[in-house]
């Protein structure tokens, strides 16, 4: 049973009586006797509400005068301060203190809160999501806020009240006095951000009050004086009732039931009323002293506005929406109330409090019974007077509330503080009407500035990271961000984007630690908000600074998402990475873990929308990112239309983008992180120092040719940074790379692409070693085209050019060798076409300056070579950064003094653009002094250059065997092959270095090692006509070994690459003396005599004929030496062969074309095409052969071939003027 009900029965049993009355008395009896219990019942909530607002003796007096809810007051006193046995009597022995606080006390705590349910204030068990802000403004503004508008009252402060009890200048800063404050209460500080001098707008929050008191502050209070007046009026009203009762009884003699009033009636009424008042005062005092109240009033020249921001949520199973709650007028007082602590309660004396409670209850009950008895004996007008007094003491008030968007309450307050002239809490009720949840009242016709982040920006306009002292923080956007940040700190609320903001702050910290670990000062970066710069400050040192960093990101992220909070459907987003360039797409392919699988190319749609899905329609606020191209062509800017397709060729009007369906908070957080990365990339002074590595390609396609496989790179530093950022929860690993790569790519700050160059060299060299010249060229050309996507000053430009030039040199050498050694004609033609393509590419797309410098570096390296299109160059003699030619290279090349000092300050194994180390240069330097010093510093003796040649390879170009021995003693590998498959002994033989060759042989060089063409040192020595080397090698080598063309030493000797005929004859004579097989055939079936006839070497032909070489030996095409000489037009050789009887054997045999070997002996014989020797000689412009055939007198000059052409016609058709004249003479 309820406590009030139990006492009601007790009191009712004492006062039950039967009466007989007249009409008026009957009305009086019925009124008080029957309605009193009802008044006690229905007055329960009214009394409890009043007691919950009671804060002093004035309130107690007001409650005691003409009391309503007497039983509730007594029960309340027992519940708050009564002894346990008394609580047990009323059934409240096990009641928690929070229940009594919620119903009876004025305080709020973590157990009890006051919230707005949309219609009224309700007290609810639990801790509610509500915060109280006090806004201080200068006095004198007009009702509509015009004065505030004119003065520009915009600012922000952070005022908190710590519990450390440290005194502060609160009154000087806030100009707000506290009434009845104790020394341990309410200390704080303030930071002002003023737009107009002496016009600050201050925001205050008392953090000691866990939950604000709405009920105590919703009225337009004028101070405690008003309560005193009401208390005096209450006393006067209650005394007036007693006076009236005495006057009606003693002077008016108003009867009771037609009889005079009994003598006990008035004394009982007066005594009972006084006792009841005393008991109610005690009961009210018990409840009132259970809480401690603090009141504040604005200082001179200030007025206060109170705003409560209530978030949506559920408290004690009751759902509440978001509201901004504020009184309709300024606050004279701001009141807080909290439950008295245990120590304060004990200091008052528990026993005394319980005694007072018991006394108050007993006195109240006694007074009520005595008063009831007295009024029952009084005239009925006395009861009506008492009831009237009760009614007069009842007052109702109500606050004002506006609905808000859930989760964005602080954003609303920040924006209204930014423009207080339009703030609902400052305007009059008539001005502020028609409020809706999504309205933005700070927008008006005069100034429609609104918070809108420029979510699509030109990356070229992005500001670099700055120090805190370099920024201009006077912009409106920056000040609003500070307001929002400080409000968040004051409220201690997590916003809807708090998690994202924390993730963003952590991600930025990770990036700063990874990229700027030496930066210790504060730095800033910015966003553009409505055309103004919004700066973010990051402090790497102080933990407090890091908390503020997160608050500022939280402020911006929640503001952004709040303005787009209307609607909850999942909608598409478009993140623009940057303008579509070859460089950006290249780096996305290289560095994305799974490649740019989601990347698309988008272009503003300036046509009618299509229904095939190729046109994206994206809301304006869901398009974010960076691009230099157009972002919208529609007059309706709320919807952007883009045509999408897979990435194609670069286009300045297109952008690379990614489509997503992320929540707005995530989208804007990732955009802000990307904006930070642009600022950070611009701050970086050089690329990431970590080396890149090739990894498995993201492509699912495969190709037999590795050159066609996509390249994929990874960097330990970049990967670790991205993975660390992923742990913050800001996005997936792919989304993080999409934010990191574009800015680093645009600023050329990604790790150096050296692995790409290395990969290209490995792939191309594999092809070169197999003789796949075209495939190797494809790799080098692919690398060169890739290098063109980098800035001109990038190292890869020069490196790719150097590789292409070096390869062009190799192709040129291969063409010369192919022609000299009579390689397959088609093969030589393919090489010539390849050389032409390389020449064209270099001439068209390569800087002539770098080509000249490369030629000059060749000259400095002692391996001069000329490009056909490079006319002028100079040897490199000074440091050259582009060619990586350092001081140490120069010292090693030219033998400079003081090389020890240079080595100590630089790396001994530094490489130039051709990968030459200083030791390479020293190996070609005659004295060898520099080489010894480099070896002392442990220079790498096996370092390979761009052609995989070591210093030992180049040392073998010279005849200083001491350098070779030094390198071998230092650990140089003696049989190491270069890209052509040549070992050092090959180079020594080619260059005719006998002493070097001997040193290599003594050191254990393999003598019969073959190069890429299958040539042994002996074969190369014979081709180079180094007689002395051949004599020595013949003793050690296997003379029967052939190269890949099937050539023996004698084959190569007859084609020896020498301009000295005597040397060629000597080498052939030597080999014939050594017993070389003069009838050996190569892969084309050619004997040494056939090769000599083709080359036109008459002395060699005579020498071989003298050694009885087969003059009629056929090659693979059935052609004899005589036939080959005739085709080439070598008249002396033809005569020699004829003189030696070449026309007496197999006279009727024919080659594969139907031509007989002695076709020339039968002057008018024809081949399968009807061609006579004279016709063929005239057609081929062999003037000497024509003259020889005409001299026989047997040649028919009018003979026609199958096409009806005569020798004269063929000669004229082919423009052979000399042959035409000879034929015309006949």
Beta strands, then each sheet from edge to edge (+ up, - down):
strand 1: 112-116
strand 2: 121-125
strand 3: 130-138
strand 4: 176-179
strand 5: 202-204
strand 6: 291-298
strand 7: 302-310
strand 8: 313-315
strand 9: 318-320
strand 10: 323-326
strand 11: 334-339
strand 12: 400-403
strand 13: 456-457
strand 14: 466-467
strand 15: 523-529
strand 16: 532-538
strand 17: 573-580
strand 18: 599-604
strand 19: 615-619
strand 20: 623-626
strand 21: 639-645
strand 22: 651-660
strand 23: 692-694
strand 24: 713-715
sheet 1: 1+ 2-
sheet 2: 5+ 3- 7+ 10- 12+
sheet 3: 4+ 6- 11+
sheet 4: 8+ 9-
sheet 5: 13+ 20+ 17+ 22- 18+ 21- 19+
sheet 6: 14+ 15- 16+
sheet 7: 23+ 24-
end
